[in-house]
Each structure stands twice: as structure tokens, then as C-alpha cells.
Amino acid sequence: MSSATNVYDVLGVIADFDDELTAESTPDSRKKKITKHLQQMSRIGFKIPDFENGLDWLNVSEPLSFSKQLKGQIVVLDFFTYCCINCMHILPDLEAVEEVYPLGSGVAVVGVHSAKFLNEKVTANITSAVLRYGIKHPVVNDKDATLWTTLAVSCWPTLLFIGPNGELLYSVAGEGGRERVLEFLAVAVDFFSSGGQLRPSSLPISLESDKGQHFDLSFPGKVSFWAERQWLLIADSGNHRILITDVNGIVQAAVGSGQRGFKDGNWSEAEFSSPQGLVGYKDHIYVADTENHCLRVISLVDKSVVTVAGTGRQGFDNEGGKVSTEQELSSPWDVELGNPQLEGSDVPVLFVAMSGIHQVWVYFLSDGPWFKKRSYPKGTCLRFAGSGREENRNNAYPEKASFAQPSGLAVGSKGSTSTLYVADSESSSIRTISLPSCKVSGLVGGEKDPTNLFAFGDEDGKGTNAKLQHPLGVALLADEGPLVVADSYNHKIKIVDLATSVCETLAGTGQAGGTVSPSDLKKTEFNEPGGVSVDRERQLIYLADTNNHAIKVVDYTKWTVFQASIQCIFYLQLPIVFPKDSPSEKVVEPEGNYEVLPEISCSACGKEVVLSVPLALSPGEHINMEAPNAWKLSAFDETGQKFLETLNPAERKGKLCFTKDNPTSSEKATFRINLSPSTSPGRVNLNISTQIFVCLDDENVCLPPKMGQFRQSLNIL
């Protein structure tokens, strides 16, 4: 076998070894087989090429090399692309490796990002994915797939194991191989340590999470407008929590501790892990808790969070049929209520985009009938459509159809006919399921070959002539349409006419960015929008602009379908939800460019204090009095370290007041605070943040809010 001279020969040796290892049944025999394989691979000594110069690296302060920082270490190369759900599934496996083999132990994990979509070649977008998924190991942007091609990698994800001298040792393709990976590494570490070849060293780690700006709203994945309560439900995915806001974006409640985890309990104690889709029904909010592989329910009655389906671990069941937490799930990405209008039941069911196994499932909110004259008890979760194969295959029989990472759902009903719309992200298409017949059809995007998952692009058109790029969200402006599409990797909002199957761009330049152009939607920029929802009565489109950490809203009222210029678009700025404070809690005073205001004195502690801030309006601007003009503040003593109990947490934010209905730039905004009667005399530093929504006098447009930062000393006598 030492005659192996190219990568294909070496991979053939590895494949033979893998087959032989599978046949071994005892730990001792498997260890001997792995040791023998390592001896063979050392004799072959097939060294992989080093990383090219000029590649972009993340999470390190300098490029890595097999001849320098990685020499003397066993390296696990993770070939991935960040759109791939299977690649997301092995991140916990890599975290397990890093826990067993921390930095300096002789084992290093390095991510090699080899993009599927054009959008994924951009380093800035990979950086957002690294932050979104909490990746802590080094990542290199193999943007031209050079290393991928050289090493004959054929699928995402693939792990390649490299020895201390840069020699190829082993390969694991696909997900579900954690035990194999850890077993192989344990033997390899012993083997190379005993031979004196393992020389552990630290890597120049410099995490992206320590470099960037932190946001109150972090990578929001989905947004849902709850018409009955006039609320927005926001999956604050990067902060692992759910936000409930009014239609102006003012937070009414935050559900979840903000820490990644899996825990039921009250709203402040419960834990989520990158939640995505959510929908309100009666007194409950149903949540697709994606990385916990669960469905969770938020109760508005007792303010609790309960798991109603899923075990907390990734499952591989393609059929389902079990009840509640007995049923394992796999990366549910979106949820939507729908009534299939079957005889004997008026209660809707919860449709689930089960992206991890490329299917659409259903969760029963009550006992009820189902298709084929079947019935299921409340809490049952089962497969509705999709074979489990990753394809873009349409079929009159739903179980024979195939999806490719379905990620967004919407339901429309016309008379006795209901249709489920599916954003099928990896096939870059929008699919439909007719609920009376269960037939699965294509609407726009993709192509006729069901195995081609690379039929993506950015083209307006009809049916398969229209091209999308990894769409993640869909919503209906009315039952008869149009259908709104979050065309995520094209950074656009698109509109589909359901009568003609014509898809056209509504908003977005096609380039990632954050510019808001109120008078021309085609000049407005988005950055991988992941979720979309609509207020049908007001014809408002709510968009989770994921990588911009914002919710954007398009007013669709005064314009016909596909017309580009829309009356008003603006950001919803979400205020901080203040935590419960402790008298002994230490925090660092926030940094920022603060405008210093004159010092004021207070001699009547426990009574109302009126503070004022300048508006700083430009000529031709006026305040939008209907918008959520607001203030928030924090208080520190003179050391800038101790968080004071001077103010009640509920009184650290509120609405601004104005001296007249249409203030000019010379006017001020005011707000009132109450000091605690127990406050000791001394100086308190107030850091005040404001948001003021502004409109132009001569045009019927609204601008992004003006954000102000002010510092004022309060002398308590």
C-alpha cells in the first residue's frame, strides 16, 4: 500500500480501513485496527499541500501553516459551508473534540469554508456565520475551493485528519460520527505521543466575537406578526431568546435568560439555543428551538416555557408519530398554523419545517382527524411531506416528494382549499403543498431536475425561469397573494404573483449592506434576511434582517404589486431589556461618544426629577410624533464601576415628551425619573441614550431614527 502516490489512492486506503474498522466489534480490536492503520499511513506519508497565501482567516491573529503553528499537532480539518444544516449538526461534535482536547493539547480543529453559494464566498458573510453559530476555532475562507478540490472532498461536511507532519490520516464524511472521531483521536494521540512526534503548541487565537460590536438584537432569524394581539414576535436568535414587542418595536417582554441552553421554567430562567420560527395561538407562542431540536411553548398565562416535542438531542426519525417529548426532532426551522379543513375538526395544526431531515412535519394542537382517514391525539408530531432525501422532487404523493432544507412556511386559504408554501432553501425554490390533495408542486426557482441543488441565481421571471439564492422566509399579503419571499443570499425581498407564478424583485440591491433608502426600495440594502411576516390589514411587511441585527418594515399600502417605490421603510430599534439588578453587582461603564450636558442638582430625593436632552434636528425635519421616541439610561457612581440602585429598573426607560407638537431643532425633549428615598448624597453619572424618529417636511417619507448619547452629572444634596 505504500505505492499510493495521489490523494485518490490514499482515500481508497482510508475507505478500505473504514470498512474493516466497521467489522470490528470490541474496543480492543478496534484500537489495534486504528493503530495498524496509523502505521500504514505514516509509511505512505502522503502530505497535503499547505494553505495558500493570501487567504482570509478568522478567529486567529495570523494565517496558519502546517509547517509552522500546526506542525507537531493532529489537525481536524472541517470542510463546511455555512448554509448547510448538516454542517451545523456537527458543530456540537467539534465542540466535544475541543472540550476533550483544549488548546495546547496536541489536537487542533480548523474550519475550511468551501462555499456552495456565491454569497458564501464573501469573508464578511462567513464572519457573520462564525459569530451566529458561536464557532471558536480557526476558520479559513477557501473561496475558490482550491483545498477542497486538491484533497478530493466531495460533500459537506467532511472531516480530514492530518498528522503531526502534515500527512493525511483519515476522513469522515457526513454527520453522526462523533464517537468515531473521538475514538480515532484517542488512539492517534497515544500513537504519535509515544513516537515523540506530537509537540503541542498554542495557536494565535483571536476570536471574532471579541472584535465586533455587540447588539441588543443579535442575528434575528424570524419575525411573526400576531394580528389578534397586535404584537411582533421576534426570534432574537443570537441572544437565544424570544422578544415580544408592540407594533412600534417597543419590547413588552423578553423570554429566555439570554444564555444558550436547554431549560424549561419561567420566562427569565428558561433557556433556548438559536430559536427560529415562532407563531402565536390563543394564550401560547409556539417556537422552533432549532439547535435544541425541539418545539417549545411560551405560556402567556403563567409566564412559563415548556418543551412539547423533541428530546433536546438531534434525531434521525423520518416518520414520527410519537407524542410530546418522546418524539425526537431534527433542526425545526419554522412553524406555521394551518387548518387543513378536514371533516370533524376546526382546530388548526402546527406545520413544522424540519430542515434537519428535509421534511415538513405536523404537530397536533388537539385530538383530531388527519388525511387517509387517520386520527391522532394531541401532542403527536409526525412526518407530513418529504421522503428525507435532499432533493427538489415534486410528487402527487407527499411522502414521495423530496425537499432540500425547508426553512420557511406560510399558509393561505381560499374557500375549501388551503395551500402550504415552503421556502426550500437548499434548492433555492419556493414549493407548495395543496392541503386538500397533499400534492407537492414547484412555484418558482430551482429547476426541473430534482437532483440539481445548484440551480440558483438572481433573476426575475416565471416558474423555474426565476432564480433565487437560498430563500429562508415566505409570507402572504392576502390569501390570494402576492407571496413575499425573503431571498436571503440575494439580500432581497421578492414578490410572487400566485396567479401567474411570476417572481419579481420588490426591494434590495442584491448586495449586502445596511443602507435604508426611504424613497427607493431598489436602493435599500439588506444582509441575509431570514424571516418575513405581514400585517395584512395595514399591508406592512416585517423583515428579520438577520446580519444587520434589525427588524425592518415596508409599508405596502399605497402601491400595487411589484411597484418598486414604497411610501416608508424604517428600522425598529429595540431597547435594552434591563436585567434585575443586585446591590453588589459590578459592571463596567459603557463606552461611547457622549455629549456632556450641564450638571444639575437635586435636593428632594424620592421626588420627581425632570431631565432634558437636545433634539439636534436638521433643517426641513420634524418629529414623527406617532413613532416610539424613547429614552433609556444607566447610573454609576464616580468610580464608574458600581451599578447604583438609584433608579427602579422599570424607570430606566420610557417615552420622550416634547414642548410642542412640531418641535424645531432648537427645542428639547424631556423625561422624568424618580430617585429612591434611600439614595445617599453624592454625585451620580447618568448615561442617557435616546432614539428620535424624524420625517422630512417636504416629502412623505420617514428616516431612520436619530440615536443620541448624553452624559449628565446629577448632584444629590
N, C-alpha and C positions, 0 to 999 in steps of 0.2 A: 504493500500500500504506500510505501514511501515514494513511489513513482508519481504520485499526484502532483501535477505541476500547475494547475489552474484552479480557479475558485469553484468551477463546476465539479471537478474531480474531488475536491475537498468536501464540498457539500454532499456529494454522493457517499463519501466515507461517513460523514455525520449522520446521514439518513439511515445507512446500514446499522450504525451503532444504536440509533434511536429504536429501531425495530428490535434489535437484540436486547436492549435495556427493558423494553416493554414486556418481554417474555420472562424476565427475572422477577421472582415473587418475594424474595426475602431481602431485608435491608443489607445484610452482609454480602449476598451475591450481587446486589446492585452496586454496592460500594466497590467491589472488586472489578466489576464490569466498567465502571466510570474511571477507575484508576488505570486500567488497561488501555482505555480509550485515550486518556491524557498522555500516557506514554507514547502511544501511536502518533498523536497529533504533535507531540514535541519532536518526534523523529521526522515527521513530514515538514514541520517548521514553515508552514505557509503564512508569510507575513502580509497583513493587509496594508494598503497604502495609507500614508498619514493624511490628516486633514489638509485640504488645500489652503493656501494663503489667501487672505482677503475675505474669508467667510465671517459672517456676523455671529457673535457668541453672546449668550445670555446667561445670567447668574454667575459669571466669572469676570474677573478684572482684566484678564488677558486670554488670548487664544490658547487652547490646549494642544498638546502634541504627544504622540506615542513615544517619541524619542526624548521627551523632557518630563513634563509633570505626570504623565500616565505610565512612564516606564517603571517596571517593577511592580505593577498592580494588575489585578484581574479587572478588566473593564467590561461592563454590560452596556452594549450599545442598544438603545431603544429606538428603532426606526418607527416613526409615527407621523401622523398628520392630524391637526387638532380638530378637524371636523368629525373624525372617525369615532363612533361610540365604542367600538371595540378597543381603540387606543385609550379611551378614558377608563375602560374597565380594568386595564392592567396597571393603572397608576397606583391603586392600593397595593398591588403586588410589589411594585418598585419601592413603595414606602416601607413595606415589610423587609425588603432587602436592605434598605438604608438603616432600618432600626437594628437589624442583626449585625450589619457591617457599617458602622458610622465612619465619618471622615477619618482618614489615617489608619484604617484597619487593614488596608490592602485591597479592598474592593471599591470600585468607583462606578457609579451609574452616569451615563452620558446620553442625553436625548439627541437624536439626529432627526431633525424635522425635514421630511421629504414630502413636499406638498402634492395634494391631489388637485385642488382648485387653484386658479390663478391668484385669487385673493390671498391664499395661504402662503404665497411666496414672499410676501411683504413682511419684513422683520418686525415692524411696529405691530402688525396684527398677531404675529406669533408671541410677541411680548405680552399683549393683552391676554392671550390664551394661557401663557405661563402664569400670569397673575390670577386669572379667573379660576384655574384648576389647582393653584397652590403648589406648582412644581418648584422644588428646591434644588434639584441637581442641575449641572451644566447642560445647556441646550445649544446646538449649533444649527444654523439655517443652511441646510444642504439644498439651496433653492433650485439648482439645476439638476438635482437628483444624481450628482456625479458619484458619490459614495454608494448610493442605492444601486446604481447600475453596475458599478465596478464589482460589488460584492453579490450581485445577482439576487438582490432582495426582490421578492415577488408579491408581498402582501403586507398590509398594515393590520396589527402591529407585528413586528418581527424583532426578536432579541438575538443579538450576536454576542457571543462571549469571546473575549480577546485575552490572550495570556500575557504574562509579565514582559515578554519580549516582542509583543505585537503580533503573535501568532493566533490564527483563527482556531477556536477550540470547539464551539458548539453553537447550535441555533435552535430557537424555539419560536414557532410561528403561531399567531392567534392568541386568544385569551384562555384563561383557565389553567395556566401552567405554573401557579405559584409553588406548589410542592416540588415539582421537577426542578425549578430554578434554584430553590433553596438547597435541595439535595445535592445538585451538581456543584454549587458554590462551596458547600461544606467540604466536599471531597477535594475540590480543586485548591482550596486554601491550604488544606493539610498537605497535599501533594507538592505544591510549589514552595510552601514554607519549609518542608523537610529537605528540599533540594537547594535551599538558600536563594531561590530566585525571587521570592516575594519581598519587596522592600517598600513597606508602606510609607506614604508621604501625604501631606495635606495638599489640597487643591486651593487655588486662589479664588475661593467662593466670594461672590459679591451679588447678593440676591437682588433681583429686580424689585421685589416687594419693599426693599429698604431704600429704593432710589426715587420711586414715583410719588405722586400726590395721592393722598387718601381722601375718599369721597364719602359724604353722608349716605349717598345712594351708590352702591357698588355693583356693576355689571348686572343691572336688572334684566332678567330673562324674559318674563312675561308680564302683561298687564291685562286686567279684566275689569270692564265697566259693569257694575251691578246696578241695573236700572231701578229695581224696586227700592233700593236704599240710597240711590244717588251717590254711590261710593266708587272709588277706584281701589282695586286690589292689586298690589304690586309685589311680584316676587323679587325681593332685594337679594338676588342670588349670591352675590359676592359677600354679603354680610350674613347670609344663612338665616334670613328672617322674612316675615311677611309684613308689609305695611298696608294699613287701611287708611285711606285719605278721603277727604271730601273732593268734590269736582274741581276745586281750585288747587289741589295738591297739598293741602294742609293736613299733616298727619294727625289722625284721630287715635290710632293705636299701633304699636309695634308688637308683633307676635314672634317670640323666639328670643333667646338670650343673646344672639349675635355670634355665638361660638358654634363652630362646626361640630355636630354630634348627632346622636340618635336618642332622644329622650322625650317621653310624654310628660304631661304635667300642666301647670298653669302657664299663662302666656309669657311670663318673664323667665320661667325656668326651662321651658321646652326647648329642644334643640332640633335643627334641621341641617341638611347637607345639600347645598346648592339647589334649593327648590326651584321649580319652573312653573308649569301650568297651574292655574287655580280658577275656581268659579264658585259663586255664592248661590245657595239654595236654602230658602226658609231661614232658619237660625244658624246655618252652618256654612263654612267655607271649606271646600274640598281642594286639597293641594297634592300635586305630583311632587313628592320629595325625591328628586331624581337620584342623587348619589346615595341615598339610603334605600333605594329600590322599594319604596313604599307609597301608599296613599295615606294621607293624614287628614284629619278633620278638625277644624278650628270651631269650637262652640262659642257662639255669642251669648249664650245663656249663663254658663258657669265659667266662661273665660278659660277654657281648657283646650289642650291639644291631645288627640287620641289617634293612634295608628289603627286603621280599619282594614288594611290589606298589605301584605308583604311581611317578610321576616326580618328586614334590616340587612340582609345579605343578598347578593346578586343571585337570581335564579335562572334556570335554563329550561323551564317547563314551557312547551309551546301550545298546550291545550288548556290548562287551568281547570276550573270547576270546583275548587275548594273554597271554603268560607273564611273570610276575615284573615287573620294573621297566619292561618295555616297555608295560605297560598303564596308561594314565592313569586316575585316580580323581577323585571329587568329594566332598569332605567326608564320609568314612566316620564314622558317629557311634556305632555299636555293633557288636560282634561276638559270635557265639554258636556253639558247637559243636552239630552235629546230625547224626544218622545217618539218611538217607532210606531206609535198609534196601533198597537196590537189589540185585538179584541180582549176585553177583560181587564184592561189596566189603563189608567190615565196618568200614572206616575212615571216621570222620566227616569231614564237610566243615565249612568255616567260613562261616557265613552273615554277611553284611555289610549293615547298614542304610546304604545310600548316600544320605544325606539330601540331598546337593547336587543330585542329579538325580532325586530322588523315586522311588527304586527299591530293591529288595532284590537283592543280588548274592551270589555264592558264590565262595569261594576253595578250590581243591583242595589238601589236605594231602598227597596222594599220587596216583599214577595211578589212575584209577577210572572206572566207568561213570556215566552220568547219564541223565536222562529222555529219552524218544524214542529209546532205544537208541543214544545217543551216548556217547562216552568222551573224557576229557580228560587231558592229562599234568599231573603235579604242578606247582603254581605258577600254573596257569591261573586267571584271575579273569574272571567273566562275569556278565551280567545273568541273574537268575532270574525275577523278577516285577516288573511295573510298566512302563507304556508310556513313562514320562518326563514325561507331563503331570501337573500338580499338581492332582489330584482325589482324591475318595474313591469310586472306582469299583470295584465288585466284579465278578468275572467268573470263569467256569469255566476260561478260558484265562489263565494268569498274565501273559503278555505283553500282554494286552488290558486287564488291570486297571490301576488307577492309584492312586498313593499321594501323600501330601502331607507331605513331610519326615519319613520314618520315622526314629525316633530311639532305639528300644529293642527288643530281641529276647529271646525266651525259647522254648525247645523242650521239648515234652512228648511222651512216647512211651507208648502203650498197646498192647501186643501188636505187631502188624504195622503199626499206624497211628501216625504221628508228625504233630505239628502245630507249626507255627511261629507264635508270637504276636508281633504287631508293634504297638508304640506309635506310632501315626501322628499326630504332634504337631500339625501344622497343620490337620488335620481334626478334632482333639480326639476321636479314637476309638481303639479297640483293634480290630485286624483279625487274621484268621487265614489261614494258608495250609496246606491239607491236603497233606502231602508225598506220600502215595500218588497223589492225583489232581491236585495243584497248583492246586486251586480256591481262589480268594481270596474270603473272606466277611467280613462285619462281625460283631463280637461285641457291643460296647457303645459308646455315644456316637455322635457325628455325626448324620447323618440320611439319608433315602433319596435325596435329590437329590445326586448325586455332585459337582456343581459348587459346592455351598454349603459353603464352608470357615469359615462364621461360626456354625455350629450348636454353640456351646459354652455352658457354664454350670456349675453345681454342684448336680446333682440326683441322688439315688439313684433307681434304677429298673431296668427291664429293657430290654435291647436299646437301641434308639435313644431310648427314653424316659429313659435315664440320660444325664446330661450331665457331661462332663469339660472341662478347660481346659488345653490344650497338655501332655498327658502325655508324659513322656520315658523312663520305665522300666517294665519288666514282669519278673516272676519267678514261678515256680511253687513252691508249698509241697509239692506232690506232683504226679505225672503227671496225676492226675485232678482236680487243683486243690486249693484255690482258687488263682486268679491274683491276685498282688499287683501293684498299679498305683501308680506314683509320679505322682500327679495334680499336676503341678508348679506350675501357676499358680493352683490352688486351695489349694496348701500343705497337701495331704492325702495320706494313704495310703488307698487304696480296695481292696476285695476283690471279685472277681468269681467267683460260683459258676458253674463251667463247665457244670453240668448244667441250670441254669435261665436262664443269661445275666443274672442279677440282680447289679447292682453296688451296693455299699453302702460308706459311709464307715467305715473302721476307726479312723483316728487323724487328728487335726488339727482346728483350729478354723475353718479357712477364711480366716484372717488370717495374714499374715506375722509371724513372731516367733521367739523362741528359748526360750520358757518350756517347761520339762520338768515335767509333772505325772505322777509315777510311778503314782499310783493311779487316774488317769482319763485315758485316751488322747485323749478328745474335748477335753480342755483342754490337751493338749500342742500346741505350735506348731512349725511347720516354715517354711522360707523357700526356696521354689522347689527342692524336692528333685528331683535329676536322674537318680539311678540307684538301683536296688534289686536285692538278691540275697538268697538264702536258704540257710541251713543246714538241709537237710531233716531230718536226723537229730534235731537239737535243736529244730527248728521256731523258728529265730531269723530275724528279718527284719533285714537290714542295709540302711541307707538312707544314700545320699550326700546330706546336707542342704546343698546347694550354697552358698547365700548365707549360711548360718550357719557355713560353713567347718568342718564337723564330720561325723563318721560317727555315726549313731545306730542303736541296736539295740533291736528289740522282741522280747521273749520271748513266743512264741505257744503255748507248750507246754500250759498248763492251761486253755485257753479254746477254746470252739467257734467255728466260723466266724461272723463278723460281730458277736461279742460285744465290747463296747467296752472293758471294763476288763481290762487285761492285767497280768501279775504284775510286770514290771520293765522299765523303759526307762532307758537311761543313755547318756552321752556316752562315746565313746572318745577320750581325749586323746592326741594323737600327739606324742611327744617330739621335740625337735630332732635332726636328723641332723647331727652335728658334722663340719665340713669338715676337711681336712688342714691343719694349721697350719704357718706359716712363722715362724722366729725373728724376722724383720724385719716381720712383718705388723702393721699398725696398725689398731685398731678403736676405736670409741667405746664407752665403758662403757654397758651398757643401763640405761635409766631404769626406775623402778618404785618402788612403795611397799614398802620393805624393812623388816622388823622386825630391829633390831640385836641380835645375840647377844653374850655376853661374849667378850672376846678370849682366845685360847688360844695356848700356846707349844709349839714343837716343837724338841727338841734332837737328835733322831735322824733326820735327813733320810735318805730312802731306805727308811725303815721305815713301817709302817702307822700311820695317824693315824685315830682314831675321832672322828667328829663326830655331834652330836645336835641334833634340832630338836623343838620342841613340837608336839603334835598339835592342840590347840585344838578338841577335840570339845565339842559341846553336850550337855546332859543328855539321856539317852534315846538316845544314838547309840553305835554301836560300829563298829570297823574291819571292813570286808569283807576277810578275810584271803586270799580267793581272787582278788581283783582285782589289777591291776597297780599297786600302790602304789610310787611311784618317786621318785627324786631326780635332779637334774642341776645342774651348777654351772659357773661360769666364774671365772677367776682373773686379777687385774690387779695391777700394781704400784701404788705410792702415787700416781702421777700419773693413774691411771685410763685410760691410753692404750695401753700396750704389753701385748699378749696374751702371757702367760708360757708357757714350756714346762714349768712346774712339774708338770703332770699329763699323763700319757699320754692321748690323745684317747679311747681305749677306757675310761678310768677316770673320765670326767667325767659318767657317768650310771650308774644301777643301781637295784636294788630296796632298799626300806627294810626295816629289821629292827625288831621290836618286843620290848619287855621281857617281855610276857606275851601269851597267846593273845587275850585280850579286854581291851585296854587302855582305861583311862578317860581323861578329859580331862587328868588330871594327869600322865599318862605321856608319854614321849618316844619318838621314832623315831630309830634310829641308822643310820649307814652308814660305810664305811671307804674311805680313799683312801691311795695310796702316793705319796710325794714322790720325785722323781728325786734320786739321789745327787749329781748335779752342781748342785743348786739352791744358789744363793748365799744367805748370810744376809740377812735383811731382813724387811720386812712384806709380806704378801700379803693382798689383799682378796678374799674369796670371796663371790660372789653365788650363793645356793642357791635353787633352785626345787623345790617338792615337789607331788606330787598324791597325795591320800589318799582312797580310796573308802570311803564311810560308809553304814551301814544303820541303820534305826530299830529299837529294841529291841522295841517293841510291835506293829510291823507288818512284814509280809513284803515290804518294799519297799527298794529301793536309791536313794540320792540321787546327784545329780551330784557329782563329786569336789570336795573342798576343795583349792584351789590356794593354796600358801603361798610367800612370798618372804622370804628371810632374808639378812642381810649379817653376815659374821663376819670379824674380822681374825685372821690366822694369823701369829704372830711366829716366824720361823725363826731359831734361835740358832746 
